[in-house]
């Protein structure tokens, strides 16, 4: 798992799903364009129901929160599954 993390970057993905704001923390490989990848993934998963708002690299503090598991949990699925 540590090797996977070292070869990846954490992206913060803000989008709306049925008009409600959502945020994902997504680790992606270094060579992947995060914005294009996430736009395609949201379209594949949700079609027109999701609108991508922004995609950016996580700050150092946000990465540390993600690694420690301190990021806010999804209220609809608290286990993160």
C-alpha positions as a printed NumPy array, in Angstrom:
array([[  0.   ,   0.   ,   0.   ],
       [  2.826,   2.421,   0.77 ],
       [  4.339,   1.919,  -2.687],
       [  0.981,   2.675,  -4.307],
       [  0.703,   5.898,  -2.344],
       [  4.207,   7.014,  -3.265],
       [  3.461,   6.661,  -6.952],
       [  0.194,   8.56 ,  -6.746],
       [ -1.21 ,  11.982,  -6.001],
       [ -4.336,  12.806,  -4.021],
       [ -6.966,  14.855,  -5.838],
       [ -9.879,  16.732,  -4.285],
       [-12.978,  16.354,  -6.45 ],
       [-15.951,  18.652,  -5.828],
       [-19.141,  17.897,  -7.726],
       [-22.883,  17.99 ,  -7.399],
       [-25.098,  14.932,  -7.547],
       [-28.798,  15.66 ,  -8.009],
       [-28.08 ,  19.232,  -6.895],
       [-26.296,  18.246,  -3.659],
       [-22.644,  19.075,  -3.091],
       [-20.248,  16.137,  -2.784],
       [-16.491,  15.857,  -2.229],
       [-14.218,  12.932,  -2.949],
       [-10.576,  12.416,  -2.074],
       [ -9.168,  10.285,  -4.885],
       [ -5.623,   8.894,  -5.127],
       [ -4.627,   8.588,  -8.782],
       [ -1.364,   7.583, -10.459],
       [  1.143,  10.382, -11.1  ],
       [  0.726,  10.281, -14.88 ],
       [ -3.101,  10.607, -14.889],
       [ -4.79 ,  13.935, -15.676],
       [ -7.076,  14.191, -12.643],
       [ -9.64 ,  16.551, -14.169],
       [-10.168,  14.509, -17.343],
       [-10.192,  11.203, -15.462],
       [-12.74 ,  12.35 , -12.889],
       [-15.012,  13.978, -15.479],
       [-15.103,  10.673, -17.379],
       [-15.629,   8.634, -14.205],
       [-18.506,  10.812, -12.982],
       [-20.138,  10.599, -16.399],
       [-19.745,   6.8  , -16.43 ],
       [-21.156,   6.434, -12.91 ],
       [-23.936,   9.013, -12.857],
       [-24.509,  10.282, -16.402],
       [-26.156,  13.7  , -16.389],
       [-27.063,  13.553, -12.701],
       [-23.569,  14.683, -11.624],
       [-21.865,  17.957, -12.518],
       [-18.142,  18.377, -11.917],
       [-17.429,  21.62 , -10.016],
       [-13.649,  21.471,  -9.5  ],
       [-10.71 ,  19.096,  -9.402],
       [ -7.457,  20.096,  -7.695],
       [ -4.442,  18.54 ,  -6.074],
       [ -4.736,  18.138,  -2.316],
       [ -2.625,  20.374,  -0.112],
       [ -0.071,  18.796,   2.202],
       [ -2.467,  19.188,   5.152],
       [ -5.33 ,  17.574,   3.215],
       [ -3.065,  14.678,   2.219],
       [ -2.123,  14.104,   5.853],
       [ -5.804,  14.147,   6.866],
       [ -6.574,  11.591,   4.141],
       [ -3.716,   9.315,   5.212],
       [ -4.749,   9.477,   8.88 ],
       [ -8.41 ,   8.915,   8.001],
       [ -9.5  ,  12.289,   9.419],
       [-11.504,  13.404,   6.373],
       [-15.269,  13.885,   6.802],
       [-17.269,  10.722,   6.172],
       [-20.129,  10.457,   3.731],
       [-23.339,  10.784,   5.772],
       [-25.154,   8.371,   3.459],
       [-22.476,   5.711,   3.826],
       [-20.389,   6.284,   6.98 ],
       [-18.191,   3.252,   6.29 ],
       [-16.972,   4.806,   3.039],
       [-18.009,   1.777,   0.978]])
